């Protein structure tokens, strides 16, 4: 049972790392204007909140660096 929980936590961390790396690549390659468009601007606040939370609380140093 404990192994399943540990595995789920690791999978969640991997997913978060992929999400933040994806956001980093969008910003790095000049596609950040996608989030400023009228169709998706409502998502920008959620993205910023996710980044700010990860900056302070994420255990993975690589994720904090990307943020």
Secondary structure, 3 states (H helix, E strand, C coil): CHHHHHHHHHHHHHHHHHHHHHHHHHHHCCCHHHHHCCCCHHHHHHHHHHHHHHHHHCCCHHHHHHC
